[in-house]
Amino acid sequence: MDTAELIRSVPTDLFLGGHWVPAENGNTFAVRDPATGDELTRVADASAGDASVALDAAVAAGPGWAATSPRQRGEILRSAFEKITARADDFAHLMSLEMGKALPESRSEVAYGAEFLRWFSEEAVRIAGRYTQAPAGTGRILVTKQPVGPCLAITPWNFPLAMGTRKIGPAFAAGCTMLVKPASETPLTLMLLAQIFAEAGLPEGVLSVLPTSHASAVTGPLLDDPRLRKLTFTGSTGVGRSLAEAAGRSLLRTSLELGGNAPFLVFDDADLDAAVDGAVAAKLRNGGEACTAANRFHVANSVKEEFVTKLLDKMATYRVGPGTHPDTTLGPLINESQRNTVVELVDDAVSAGARVRLGGQVPDGPGWFYPATVIDDVPQQARILHEEVFGPVAAISGFDTEDEAIAAANDTEYGLAAYVFTKDLDRALRLSDAIDSGILGVNRGVVSDVAAPFGGVKDSGLGREGGSEGIEEYLDTKYIALP
């Protein structure tokens, strides 16, 4: 369908208790196209009262959903997976409109995001406990798993579908109900997802979607309500800290996937062509607006110039334009504020002595575009080595020894993803122990996989999403002592 028809087909009310309803106060807010700044549509602007209604519905639906057989819960997830796959083009087009990413990126996210529903549809029937004799012989130990209860998910704008399904999938598989507060920049994709779940037969009240332009006013009362039992959030470390503090008042089960500052290490024995391909994938996936994006490129000085030359050739091929255009390979950044941040970090690095080897200039015209950019010889004091750029900028510096590379990689408060390119297996194993990160890609530039646990250490958060570990975040463990 064309753009206008697609936008008209997406619900713009709140999805509360299985029904589409306007906000109680009648307010709406605009969703804008980052390629033009123009308004795409307006959606209902949820209030604290709407959130309370959603939580009422989640609490009422909770016992029945928890008692629903794992197979049936899994079948609903599987049905939603199939429906998303059937409408993959609509989801991809919608994401490119509201978030800006190029259509190939959007198509990849649809496949990735849908896969979480298929994966957790299969995990639903594998929730297990254990039964064993007490060591003293005085009885039996029975351990079971139960859903934690109503959950609140707060999702970011950079992966509008996948960051929702990565939370919704395990919650529903575990038997939890869920309220989702999508990012105000990109609510439409999750609203279309709610429509898909309704079509898949999800019982009323199991899912509510609460778009809002004033997040804290909506989420704050929810976090203080004792009926809510879990918070899951993906976003910035600063916001994550505030949410963790609020969640701590109610001792909520909490999982936080926060900021990153991923190092990308290239050693002198690396296959440089493979390293460059990995670098482009790790840097420009999602236009650089990804928490796993390579932020700092530390390259052995003996091969740095060759690596940079090859990288320039690859990154120079990226074509900037609206994400919905078929020849675009690099869409706009999400908004003016984010582009200003990228400009500021590049300017700071240059003023500190870095060299711009590619890009680095804001193009004329509407939209929040920024070209693929390479800056070389970035000094240690440059902010871009310490702050998440969240844009298509590769910041490169050199090293001479392995210890120096490790020190540079760990010189950050973050610890989400890291990348290493080397042909030396012993070195790769040493680095896997030495680098402080929750994820390490060895000779790989793309590390995300629905079957693998995703999460970080240090200021990159706590808890894991995806893999067999992901469902544990939504389950409580109960011990039953038997005679």
Secondary structure, 3 states (H helix, E strand, C coil): CCHHHHHHHCCCCEEECCEEECCCCCCEEEEECCCCCCEEEEEECCCHHHHHHHHHHHHHHHHHHHHCCHHHHHHHHHHHHHHHHHCHHHHHHHHHHHCCCCHHHHHHHHHHHHHHHHHHHHHHHHCCCEEEECCCCCCEEEEEEEECCCEEEECCCCCCCHHHHHHHHHHHHHCCCEEEECCCCCCHHHHHHHHHHHHCCCCCCCEEECCCCCHHHHHHHHHHCCCCCEEEEECCHHHHHHHHHHHHHCCCEEEEECCCCEEEEECCCCCHHHHHHHHHHHHHHHHHCCCCCEEEEEEECCCHHHHHHHHHHHHCCCCECCCCCCCCCECCCCCHHHHHHHHHHHHHHHHCCCEEEECCCCCCCCCCCCCCEEEECCCCCCHHHCCCCCCCEEEEEEECCHHHHHHHHCCCCCCCEEEEECCCHHHHHHHHHHCCCCEEEECCCCCCCCCCCECCCHHHEECCECCCCHHHHHEEEEEEEEC
